Amino acid sequence: MTTTSTERSPVAAILALGLTQIIGYGTLYYSFSILAPDMARDLDWSSEWIFGALSVALLIGALAAPIMGRWIDRFGAGRVMTAGSAIAAAALVACAFAPGKIAFVAALIAIETASNLVQYGAAFALLVQIRPKVAQRSITYLTLIAGFASTIFWPITTAANAHMSWQDVYLIFAAINLLVCLPIHAWLSRSVSVTRKREKNDAAKHIEPSLPPSVRTPAFILMVMGFALESFVNAALLMHMVPVLSGLGLGALAVMVGTLFGPSQVLSRFINMVFGGGLSQLTLALISAVLLPAALVTLIVTAPSVPGALVFAVVFGLGSGLTSIVQGTLPLALFGSEGYGRRQGKVLSIRLVMSSTAPFVLAFMMENIGVSWSLAVAAVVGAIAVLAFVAIGRLAQLLDRSHLTTPRGDELPVQVVTLRQPIANRLPDFECGTDAAER
């Protein structure tokens, strides 16, 4: 489904959300890997136990995501994000002052739960609630801005930690969430409330589903499967990218190759913003899914070639960056804007469960079957995600054909074909020999 509305994107809201997303991801997620060694030393834990605690926190946060989705639909994403900023600040303070391991883990769970209230899942829903008709375009712009979170906060956290304790860094981050993010989210919450009152009875402001009711349930299951498997591959490789590249023989060059991933993510979002307007969201989802296993196969076949590793980092970054977009836009295109928050909560929950286990699973496989075979397994997982998105397109095509004939096989009148045509136009055709330009 492409965005054909002439309505303008809410620029101020996108810029404001872009800032809070950079802060949210930077303070609640990316900073942890920088501060973890000091945390482990102060708590007298090994590095494995610290990251194990993070995995537990991510898993519990994932289980709470469906509740978050219901809150977004009921109270509005702006209010949820405002409360989330307050909870995030309090959780960071609690973590900084944790007297022992149990209190630290409890605070870490609170941090990862709060992150679900202020990061992409809630931010995408807020853009849908502000202006549904241009939400796909708005989500693309937002991910382009937020893609710089790691680039900004990794060096900031490193520099701050060089001059102060990790506890003081967390206290500063708590203040930023409280004094910057909370007021912005409160302002956006008021904007959504005004919009809802003004457009309460305006059905034209909603995005209608492109799929008929008869195939929405299987299509939703396939979509969740595809996103979950992509998240598994993404999380596994991101956490172990440097060790994987080193294990394949790249040595010290592994770090240099890994640095291409972040810019490639941003590049894919920029390319989509400029050239992707004519493609359906299902086509974009399929492209993003194909890029991940393609990158892994490239790395396996060419290792320990440096050019091959460079191609891997770029292609994998392109796929990962595009995935971040379609995880917000594909549910909107297929199932409409009604109940968007609830659906996103379900999708986010399963995605986070998969991503929280991925680093451990890949580490276990690398230890027992080696790096190359572990990457091969990851590539197969990514390929299954591709098949899930292909199956969604096939569902729509089979439904279209079933409505073009009567039970005896006679053709229906032309008027019926005309009514069914928009569904086919909004979904990619996977038939062999179909020219992509015709879509």
N, C-alpha and C positions, 0 to 999 in steps of 0.2 A: 504494500500500500504506500503510495507516494503522497507527499503533502502538496496539495494543489491550492490551498487556501492562500488568499492575498493578505490575510491578517498578519500583522507584524509580530515578531517575537518580543517578549517582555525583556528588553535589553537590561534595564536596571536590575530586575530580579535575577537574571542570569549572571550578571557581574557580581552581585552580592552573594549569590549562592556559590559562585566560583571561588570567592574568597573563603567562605565558610567550609567548603569542601577541601580546599588546600589545608586549612587549619585542622579540620576534623581528621583527615587521613594522616596529616603530618604529626599531630600530637598524640593521636590515639592508636596509630598503627605503625607508621614508618619509624618513629622514634624508638620503638621498643628494641629493635635489633642493635641499635647503637648503645643503648643504656643497659642491655642485658648483662654484659660482663660485670659491670659494677654492682648490679642487682644480685647476681650470683655470689659475688664476693661478700657482700654485706649480709646475705642470708645464709652463707656457708652452704651453698648449693652448687652442684655442677651445672655447666651450661645446658646439658640435656634436660635436667630437671626444670630449669627456668623456661625453656621452650616447651617442655611438656605441660607446664602450668598454663602457658599461653594457648596451647592446643585445647586444653580442657575449657578454658575461658571462651575460646571461639566456638566450641561445640555447644556449650550452654547458651551462649548468645544466639546461636543458630536456632535452637529449640524455642527461643522466645520470639523469633521473627514473625511467625503467623499472628501472634497477639498484636505485635506492632502494626501489621498490615490492617487488622480490624480497627485499631485505634485511628489510623490515618483516614480510613473511610468514614468513621463515626465523628471524630473531632476535628479533622482537617490536618494535613501534613504540617502546616505552619505551627500549629499548637504543639504537635508531637515533637517537632524539631526544637522548639523553644524549651520545652521541658527536658529534651535530650541534652541540650547544651548545659543546663543547670546540673543534671545528673552527671554528665561527663566531668564537669569541673569538680563536683563533690567527690567523685570516684578517684580522680587524679590526686586530690588532697589526701583522701583516705589511703591511697597506695603509698604516697610519700611518707605518711606518718604511721604506716603499718608496723606494729611492735614485733611481729613474728611472721612465720611462714603462712599460717592459716589465715591471718588477717590480710596478708599480702595477696594470697590467691583469691580471697573473697573480693578484695578491691579490684583485682584484675578482671574478675568475672563481671563486676559492675561496669568497668571501663568498656569491655567488649560488648556488653549488652547496650550500653549507652551509644556506642558507635553505630549500632543498627538504627538508632533514632535520629542520627544526624548525617549519615553518609548517603551514598548514591540511592539506595532503595527509597528513602524518604524524600530526597531531593528530586528524584524523577517524578514521584507522585505529586510533589508540590507544583512542579511545572505543568503537569497534566491538569491539576485543579485550577491553576491560574488561567491558562489558555489552552484547552484541549486540542483545538484545531491545528496549532503550530507546535505542539509538544514534542513531536519527533525532531523537528529542526532545533528546538530549544535544548533538548537533551544532547544533541550532537555538539552544540556550542559549549554546553556546560562541561562535557567530558574533555573537550579541548583545553579548557582553562584548568580544570582539576588535574589534568595529566602531569602538571608540573609540581605536584605535592612532594614527591620523593626528591626531585631535583632541588627543591627549596629546603625541605626540612632535614634531609640527611646531613648536609653541611652545617645547617644552623644548630642541629642537635649535637653534632660532633664538636663544634666550636664552643657551645655552651658547656658541654660536659668536660671540656678541657680546663675550665676555670671554676666549675662548681660541681657539687654532688648531683647524682641523678635525682635525689629527692627535691633539690632546689629547682632543677630543670622541670620536673613535674609540677611544682607549685607555680612556676611561671606559665607553663602551658595551661594550667587550670584557670589562671587569671585571664589568659587570652580567650579561652572558651567562654568565660563568664562576661567579659567586658566587650568582646568583639562579636562573637557568634550569637550569643543570646539576644542582644538588641536587634541584630539583623533578622534573625528568625522571628522575633516578635513583630517587627515591621511587616515582614512578608505574610505573617499570619493574619494581620489586619487587612492586608490587600486581598487575600483569598476570601475573607469574610465579606468584604464589600462586593467582590466579584460574584460570589454565590448568591447574595441577596439580589443583585441587579439582574442576574441571569437565571433565577430559580426556575422559571417556567419556560426557558428558551431551549427547546430540544435540539435546535440546530448547533448549539455550542458543544454538544457531545460528539465523541467519535463513535460511530456505530461499528459493530464487529464485521469483519470481512468474511468470517466463516459462519455458516448456518448452524443452528443449535445441534443438529444431528451429529456433527463431527467435532464439536468443540471439546468434549471430554477427551477423546483419544488424541486430538491435536495438542491439548494442554499437557497430557502425560508425555507425549513425544517431545514437546518443547522443553519441559522440565528435565527430561532425560538428557537432551542435547546440552542444555546449559550446565547441568551438574557434571557431566563428563568433561566438558570444556574446562570447568572450574578445577576439576581434579588435575588435569594435565597442566593447567596454568600454575596452580599453587605448588605442585610438585617441582616443576622446573624452576620457578622463581626462587624458591627456598634453596635449591641445590644447584643453581646454574653454574657457579664458579667451581664447586667440587666436580660436577659432571664434566665440564670442559677440561679441567685439570686431569681427571681420570682417563680422558681420551687422548692425552698426550700433549695438550697445548701448554702446560706448565704456567709460567708467569704471564703469558699472553691471555690466559683465561679471564683475568679481571678486565683487560682492555676490551676483549670481545663482549663481555657482559654489559659494558657501559653503553653499547649500542641499543640495548633493549628499550630503555626509557624513551630516547628520542624517536625510535621507530613507532612506539605507541602513539605519541603525539602526532607524528607524520601521518599515520593511518587515519586519525580523526580529522586532520586537516584535509586530506585527500577526499574523504567521504563528504565533508562539509562543502567542498568546492564542486566535486564531480558526481557525488552519489545521489543527487536529488531525483534522478530518473529511474533509480532501481527500487524494487519493492524491498520491504524489510526482511522478507523471507529469503530473498536473493542475497542480501547483505549477510544474513545469519549463515547461509550456506558458504559464502566466501570466507567468512571469518573461521568457520569450522574446518574448512579445507586447509587453510594456511597453517594451522597448528601441527597436524600430523605431517604435512609436507615439509615443514621446517625440521621436524625430528628425523624424518627419513633422510633429508639432505645431510644432517649432521652425522648420522650413522654411516652413510655411504662414503662420505668424504674424509672423515676423521683419520689422522690428526691434521688434516689440511687447514691452514689458517684461513684462506679464502672461503672454504666451505663453512667454517665456523662463523665467519662474518655474515655469510648469507643466511645461516641458521638464525643468528641473533636478530637480523633485520626482519626476516619473514615471520619469525615467532612474535616479535614485537608488533608487527603490522596486524597479525591475527588477534593478539591479545587486546590491542587498542580498539579494534573494530568490535570485538566481543563485548566490551564494556558498553558500547552504544546500543547494540541490538538487544542486550538483556533488558534495556529499558523501553526500546521502541517496538520490538516484535510483539510482546504481549498486548501493547496498545493497538497495533495494527490488526492482529488476529481476533482479539476479544473485546475491543472497544474500551472506552474510558470509564464506563460504569463498573464499580467494584475493582478498580485498578489497584488500589492500595492492598486490598485483601489478597489478590492474586500475586502481587509482588512479594508480599510477606511469605506466602507458601513457596514461591520460587527461591527466594533468598534463603529460607530455612534449609532447603535441601542442598542448595549450592554450598552454603557454609559448612554443612555437615561433611560434604565430600571434600572440600578444600582443607578442612581442619585435620583430616586423616591423611591427606595426600603426601605431605612431607615425610611422615613416618613410614608410609607404605613404600615410597620410592627409596628411602634410605635402607629399608629392610631388603628390598630387591637388589639394590646395588651391592650390598654386603654378601648376598647369597648367590646371585646369578650373574653379577658383573654389570658394568655400566651400559655396554652396548645392548645386551638383552633387556635390561630395564627400560631403556629408551624405546626398544621395539615394542614392549608391552604398552608403554605410554602412547606410542603411535597408533596401536590397535584401538586403544580406548578412544583416542581422538577420531579415528575413522568411524567408530560406532556413532559418535555424535553427529558426524556428517550424514550417516544413514537416517538418523532420527529426523533431521530437517528435510531430507529428501522425501521421507515418508509423509510429512505434513503436506507437501505439495501434491503428492500422489493422492492423498485423501480428497483434496479439493477437486482434482481432476476427475477422479472416479465419480464423485458426487455430481459434478457438472454433466458427465456423460449419461448418468442414470436418469437425469431429468430431461435429457434431450430425446428420449424415446419412450414410447408407451410400453406396457407389459408385453405387447405382441411384437415390439420392435419397430412400430411405425414412428415416423418422425412427428414431433409436436409442432404446433404452429410457430411461425417465426416470432410472434410476440413473446412466447415463453422463453425462447432462446435469448431474446433481447433482455429480458428481466434477469436471466442468470449470468449474462456476460460480465458485469462488474467484478464478480468473484474471481473469474479466471484472469481478468486483467490485473488484479491486485496481487496475484500469486505467480511465482515463476513456473514456466513450462519445462518439465524435465524430459520431454520427449526427445529422442534422438533426431537430429537434423533440424531442430527448431532454431531459427535465427534469433539471437538475443536482442537484436535491434527491434524486432517486432513487439517486444514486451514494453 
